[in-house]
Amino acid sequence: MERSREWVSVRASVFLTFGVALLSIVVGLLHISGFSVQGPLSPYIPDIVRRTVGFTGTITGFAMLGSGFALRRGYRVGWHSTAILLPLTAIQGLLQVSVFSLPLVVFSLVSVPALVINRKRFDREFTPSPTQLAAAASLAAAISYGTVGSYALRDEFGGVDTIVDAFYFTVVTASTVGYGDVTPDTGIAKLFVLSALVMNVAAFAVALGVLLTPAIEAQLSKALGKMTEKQFDLLDGHVLVLGYGDLTEPILEELAERDGVEYAVVTTDETAARRLDERSIPVLTADPSDVEPLHRAHVEDARAVVVATNDDARDALAILTARQLNSDVRIVAAATQRENIDKLRRAGADQVISPTTLGGHILIDCAFGTDDDGMEGALDDAFDSGDE
């Protein structure tokens, strides 16, 4: 049962999406190169169709890679794009009518149920920034200018006869490849090409900058064990874990099992912060008892705060700071020493648990075979909610 739940999961959907993407790219390249073993449907599919879907299959594969990364981050747009691309890859696999394309068809069909089952788990909204929108608009405008202009002046170009030729020339010019197969023949055409070159190179440079800057920030964040500002801005209704101790990993595992729950960690342990960031867990390397880090982690928007390190004194300071910044947030804490339970509660914790007391009660109850009522009593003794 556990293996079944693990397989039909978000991880399965992401894994299958990446698998389909890689298969689509590989199969497409094989067909482009002419290396394929004909399948039973080969006599019914024209050769031009098989070669065409080889090209489109490769492009679809790269698009599927982008969808896979979006799924991995939980974006809803990634789910929609994958839902569109999976049937497309299956159809392209059938049209390629090769023995090599059969696994692509099977993988595409198998991926659909997992994607449908987990549709509600990809609920993170993607909202492009004004800079991204401006970069996309400038790129589209520059390419449109070059395409329409070169087609309008096609009589003054050598090699431009159709709108496709004009688009090809614009892209080749903008990328500064310049094969030389299309050339301007008049002064007006040359001036137009210069203007199109400047506009398109500038637009491509801006677009690449917008795309690469978040990736560079993410790599710096990974090296420093810190979240980016964009990640901070996305935190809302999350659980904030303050500090890192023996109980932190079980806490994070429990949070990860709860669908739709976002969480972040604030800790001074740089080694632990780097490990958490490598696992894509939002983490901030800072003192959780300081005001500024908790502001950056949006404690005022948190649904709960969990404090459970091995230092009750530091935990008390973190609780005081969190309570000061958000008087309504629910704060739960773990007391290493039983005598500190009341102190943590007075610091502002809504509920305090003593792991040592709880562990002792459970061990003895299990040793004597105590029933569930006795176990509930043990839990009551180990918890202190502060109710008078």
N, C-alpha and C positions, 0 to 999 in steps of 0.2 A: 504493500500500500504506500509506504514511504517513497519507494523508488518510482512508483507511478506518479505521485504528486510532484516529485522532483523533475521527472521527465516532461510532464505537461506543465511547464512553468515558463516564466519570463526568460530564463536562461536558455531553455529549449528553443523558444521562438527566435532569440537573437542568434543562437548557434546555427539553426537551420537557415536563417536569412543570409548569414555570411557564407554558409555552404553553397547555397543557390547562386550567390553572387560570384564566387570563385569558379564554380562549374560553368556558369554562363560565359565568363571571360575566357576560360580555357577552351571550351567547346567552340566558341565563336572564332578564336584564333586558329584552331585546327581547321575549321572549314574555310577560313580566309586563305590559309596556306594550301588548300586543296587536299590535305591529309585527312581522309575520312573513310570509313567502311560503310557502304550503302546498306540501308535498312530495307524492310519489306515495302515501305511506302515510296521508295525512290522513283519507281516508274511513273507515279502519279503527280509528282511535284517537279515543275520546270527547274532547270539548272540555275537560271537567273534568280529565282526565288530563294533557292538554297544558299546561293552566294550572298544575296542581300541580307537574309536573316543572320548570316554569319557576322556581318558588320554590325547590324542592329543588336544582335545578341551580346556582342562585346560591350557596346555602349550601355545596354540595359544592365549588364553585370556591374559596371562601374557605378551606375545609378543605384543599384541594389546595395553596393557597399556603403554608399552614403546613407541609405535607409537603415542599414544595420547599425551604423554608429548612432543614428537618431534613436533607434529602438533601445540601444544600450543605455542611453541617457534618459529613457522613459518619455520621449516626446510623442505627443499624439500625432503630429504630422508625419513622423516616421512610420507609425502604424498605417496611416492612410496611404502613404506612398508605397509601402510594402504590399498592402492589399491590392493595389493597382498593378504592381510590377510582377507579382507571383503568377497570375494567370498569363501575363505577357510572356514570361520566360518559358512557361509550359507550352504555349502555342509556338513560340520560336523553336523550342526543342523538337516539337512534332514536325515542323516545316523543314528542319535541317535533316530529317529522315536519315540519321546516322546512328550506328550502334553507340557511338560516343555520346550522343544527345539523349539516350534513354535515361541514364541516371539523373540528368537535369530535369526531365519531365517528372520522374518519380519524386525527387527531392522537392520540386515545386508543389506537387499535389500534397505531399506529406506535411509541408509547412503550413498549408492553409488551416487545418483544424487547430493546430497549436496557436496560430495567430488569432483565430476567432475566439478561442476559449479565453485568451488572456487580453482581450481587447480593452477591458476596463482598467487594466493595470498600467496601460500607457496613457496617462492622463496629464502629463506635464505640457503646458502650453508654450509654444514658441512664438515670441513676439520680436520681430526684427527691429533693431535700433534705427533711429533716424539716419545714422551714418551708413548703415548697411543698405537702407532703402535708397539713399542718395547715390551710393556707389553703383547699385544695380541699375538705377535710372540713367546715370551718366554712361554706363557701359552699353546699355540698350540704345541710347540716343546716338552714341558714337558709331556703333555698328550699323544702325539704320541710316545714318548720314552717309557713311562710306558706301553702303550697298545701293541705296537709292541714287546717290550722286553718280557713281560709276556706271550704273545701268542707264541713267539719263544721258550720260556722255559716251555711251558704248561705241558710237561711230568714231570717236576720237581715241579709242583704245584698240590695241591689238590683242585679241583673245577674249574679249567680253562680248558675248552674244545673247546670253540669257540672264535672268535674275539670279540663277544659281551660280553662274560665272562671276557675277558682281559680288555676291556674298562670299564666295571662295577667295576672290581677290582682296576683299576687305579684311577677312580674317588673317590671311597670309601676310598682308601688309601690317596689320595691327600687331601681330606676333613677331614682327621684324625678321621673319624667315626669308621672304622675298625670293621665290624660286626663279623669277625672271621670265616665266612663261606668259605673263600678262604685262604689257608695257604701255605707258601713255605715249601717244604720237604727236600731240600738239602742246603748245604752251599752256593753254587753259587746263588741259587734262593734267599736266605736270603740277600746276599750282593746286589743283583740286587734290591730287594725291598727297602733296605736302601737308595740306590742311587736314586731310583725313588721317594721315600718319600721326601728326601731333595730337589730334583729338583722341584717337584710339589708343595710342601708347599711354597717354595720361590717364585715360579711363581704366585701362588694364592695370596700370600701376596702383591707382587708388583702390580698385577692387581687390587686388592681391594683398594690399596692405590691410584692408578691412578683414579679409579672410585669415591672414597669417598672424595678425596681432593677438587674437584670442588664443591661438595655438601656442605662441611664444609665452604669453602670460601663464598659460596652463603649465608649460614646462618649468618656468621660473617658480610657479607655485609648488610644483612637485619637488623641485630641488630644495626649496626653503621650508617645505612642510606647511604652507599657508594657503588659504583659500583666496581666490581672486575676488575683486570687488563685485564683479557680476554675479558670482555665486552667492555672495552675501545678500545682494538685492533680491534674490529669488527665495530667500528663507521667509516663510510665513506659515503660522500654525504648526511649527516644528517642535521637536523635543530637543532641548539643549542639555548636553551632558557636560558637566563641569569637572575638570580634572581627569586623571587617568590612574586607575589602581587595579587591584586584583579582580574587582567585580565589573570593570568596564567592558571587557570582551563579552561576557555573558549578557550584559545589558544591550550591547550593540547587536549581538546575534538575535536577541528577542525583538528588538526594534526592526531589524531587517526582515523578520518573518511576518510583520504586520503590514498588510497591504496599504499603500498610499500614505504611510507615515514618513515624513521627512525628519532628519535629525542631523545634528552637528556636534562637534566636540571642541572644547576649549581646554588646552592643557599646556603646561610649561615643559613637558617631556618632549624634546625635539626628536628623539629616536622613535618614540611611539607615534608622534605626529607624522613623520615620514612614512612609517608603515601603514598608518591609516589612510594617508593620501594615495599611496600606491594601490590601495583597495577601493579607491574612488569614494571614500568616506569624507565628507566635508570636515575640515579640521583647521583650527586657528591656533598657532603657537603663541600663547600669551598667558598671563596670570589671570585665572578665572575670577579672582577677587577684585580685579581692577574694573573700573567703570567703563573705560573706553573699549576694551575688547568685547564686553557684553553688549555695548551699544552696536558695535560692528556686527555681532552675531544676532542682532535683532531680538534681544531678550524681551523687548516690549511686545513683540508679535508672537512669542512662543506660547505653545499650549501647555507645556510642562517643563520643569527643570529637574534634572536628576543629579544628585551630588553623592558620589560614592568612591572616595579615595581611601588611602590608608592613614590619612592625617586629619583627625577630627577638628583640629584647630584651623587648618586651612579651609576645611569644608564649612566651618561656621562663618568664616569671613566671606566665602563665596556665596553662601546663603543670604547673609546680610546684604551684600551688594545686589544680588538678584532681586531680593524683596524690595529694596529701595527703588530699583528701576522699574519694577512691575509688581504693584501691590496685589494684583488679582491672579497672577500666575500660580499654578499648583506646583509646589516644591516638595520633592521626596528625597530623603537622605538615608544613608547607611552609617551607623555609628560603629566604629572599630572597637571602642571601649563602651561597655554597657552604662557606665556612670555618666557618659556624655550624651545620652539620649535626650534628657531634659534640656541640656545646653543647646543642642541643635534645634530642638523645638522652639526654644525661646529666641533663637537667632532668626526664626521665620519659617522653618520647615513645617509643612502641613502634616507630614507623616514621616516618622523615623523608624527604621527597622534595625534590629541588632542581629547580624548574620550569625554571630557566635551563639547567642541565645537560641535562635531558631534552629541552628544545626544541632545543638545539644538536645533540645526537646524532641526533634525528629528522630535522632539516633536512638534515644531511650524508648520513645514510643514504638519505633520499629522493633527494637529488641524484645519488648514485652507484647508485641502484637496488638497495640492499641488500635481501636476502631477509628472511623472517620471523625466521630465527635471529639475524641481525644486529640486528634490531629488539629482540628479547628481550634481547640483550646491552646495548643502549642503556638499556633499562628497568632492568636490574640495576645499571648504573653510576649511574643517577640516583636509585635508592632506597638507603636505608640503614636496615636493620631492627635493627641493633645486635647481630646474631648473631656470636658470636666463633668 
